[in-house]
Structure formats: structure tokens, C-alpha cells
Amino acid sequence: MELFEAISKRHSYRGGFKAQAIPREDLTRIVQAGIQAPSGCNAQTTSFVIVDEPDKIAQIAGILERQAVKEAQAIIVCVIDHRPVYQNQSFGAEDCAAAVENMLLAVTALGYATVWLDGVLRAEQRAERIAAILGIPAPLQVRIILPLGIPTTPGEQREKKPFAERAWFNRYGRP
């Protein structure tokens, strides 16, 4: 799939998945797309745990209780290191977001679906509980998870505001 087609087709999918395993080759390609993303000072503060064992997926689903997680055929867990990399500043969140966007496009291009989950991780110590399941040491943080698989129902990108309402040349709000 061509890049701009993947961008136009990418959507957040919260539904169920077919009970069809995702080849590790595809999972590797998806995560490699995340690894190729830019990072502040090239510090590469984001790492990944690819979960494809059904029992571990079930443990994570017990924490998150979302259909997409329960039926996921794999879950990509994005882990950030908040260490300062430039003038005592961390770019962990930004690095992770760039990696996830690359992976979202790769997921779409390969014919799979996913949803970016992070807000749900911030309550009830869910991120810490998932970190414990996966052996992720402190001070690293589980920041985003991507449950993925082949969708059982088609999805489409939600309507976006027109360019003229969100972007301008040379001055904000000026046509």
C-alpha cells in the first residue's frame, strides 16, 4: 500500500479480531517501522515488547477489559525511558508517539487494524501491572499499547476537519 493511501485509510479500531495469528515476520516489520522513527537527539528512548502468547494477552486483557485487547492476536507494548537527553529534558513521550505513528501506518499497510491505547493505562496502576507481567523494570514506563489483528468488521477513518480550518500559510487563521 502506498504511503498516502495508508494515511487516508488508517483508523482507530476498537472491535473484535479474527482468530488468525499474525506472523512474527509481520510483527517484526511493524515494530521495525517504529524503530525507524526519529527520536530526540537520536537517543532512541522507546523500546517495545511484542506479546503474541495467548496467556499473556489474556493477562493484559484482564487488566484493560477492552474488546480489542481481549481478541487481539498480538499486542505491541511501547516502553519509554524518561532519562534526560538534552539540557536535562526527556523526549520519551515524543519519541514514543513518533514510533507509534509509524507503526500505525505499517499496521494499516499490512492489512491489520489496531487502536492507540494510552489514557486507560494511566488509571488504577494498569501500566505498572502490565509492566510486571512483562518483566519491564522501573523506571521504564509502559506508555502505549497497540492490540492488533485482522478486523472482523470493516472500519474507516473518521471525518477530519478541512485543511482550511486547521492549517494556514505564514500566519495562524489567515486564508
N, C-alpha and C positions, 0 to 999 in steps of 0.2 A: 504494500500500500504506500502510496506517495505521501510525503510529509504533510502537505496541506489538507489532504483528504483525511488523514488520521486526526489532525487537529479539528476538522469540522465534524468528525464522527465520534470523537471521544466524549463520553458522558459518564456520570456517576451512576453505577448500577447497584441497587440495593436488594435485588431479587434473588431468586434461587439459581443454583447452578446444576448442570447435568452431572451425573455421577461418572465422569470421564476424567481420568488422571491427566495432568499436564506434564508432558515430557520434560525431564530435567534440562534438556538442551534448550527448550523454550524459556524455562525459568532462568537459566544462565544468561540467555540473550537479553531478557528483560532487565535483570539486575545489572548486567554489563552496561546497558544504556544508562542506568542510574550512576554507575561508577564513572562514566564518561562525562557527567555533568560538571560544570565549573564549580569551584569552591573558593572561598575567601583565602587569599594568599596561597592557593593550591594546597591548603592544609589537609584536605580530604577527611573532614571530621565525621562524615557519615559512614556507617557500616551497616551490614544487612544480615539478617538471619532468614533463610528461606525454609519455611516449615511445610513439609509435604507428608509427614507421618500422620495418619488419621487420628491416632490417640492424642497427639499434641494439638492438632487442630481442634479436637473436641474439648480439650482443656481450655484453650483460648476462647472457644465459643461459650463455654460455661461462665467465663468472666464477662464477655461482651454481649451475649444474648441478642445477636442480630442475625437475621436470616442469611445474609450474605456471608457471614462468618461461619455459621453452622453448616452451610452447604458448600463452603469453599473447598476447592480441590488442592489449593496451596495458599499460603499466606506469606507475604513478604513483610518482614518486620524491619523498620528503619530505626536505627540506633544512632543517637548523636552524642558527641563528646563536646561538652561546653568549654573546653580549655581555651584560654585566650590565645589568639594567633596574630593579632596586630594591635599595637597600642593598648594592650590589656582588654581587648574586645574579642568576644566569641562570635563566630558566624555559623554556629551549629544549626540554628533554625533555618537560616537562609540556604546553607549547603544542602540540608535535608530536603527543603522544598524544591530546589533545582533538580536534585536527583529524582524525586518523586514525579515531577512533571515529565522528565524524560521517560521514566518507567510507565507512566500512564499512556503516553503516546505509543510506546513499544507494545504494551498490552493490547491496545486497540489495533495496531498494525498487524498483530499476530492472530487477531480474531477472538480474543478473550475479552472479558469485562471485569471491572473492579470498581471500588469506591475508596476514596481517600478518607480514612478514619483517624482523627486525632483528638477532637474535643471529648469524645467518650472516654478516652484514655486518661483524662485529667481528673476524673472523679473516682472516688472510692478506691484509690490506690490501684487502679486497674493496670496502669503502665508498670508499676513495681511488681505486681503479681505476675504479669506476663514475663517480665524480666527474670523473675525467679524460676519460672518454668523452663526458660531457655538458657539459663546459666549466664545471663548478662550481668557483669559486675558493676557495682557502683564505682565511680559516679556517672557512668554512662546511663543514658535515658532512652527508653522506648518512646519514640515520638509520634510515629505514624505507622499504621498497618494498612496493607492492601490485600484484602481477601480476593482471590480470583478464581476464575473458571470459565467454562463455556456457559453463557446465559441461557436460561430456559425460556425467557421471553425477550423479544427484541426491545431495544432501548434506543433512544435518540437524544441528542444534545438538546438541552432546554434553550429556549429562545434567548438570545443575547440582545442587549440594547444596541441600537445602531452606532456605528463609528462616530457619527457627528455628535452623539450625546456623551461620548466617553474619551474622545481624542481630538486634539487640535494641533495645528502647527503654530509654533512660535509664541503662543500666549494662551493661557487657560481660558476656556469658554468662548474663544473668538473663532468665528467661522472663517 
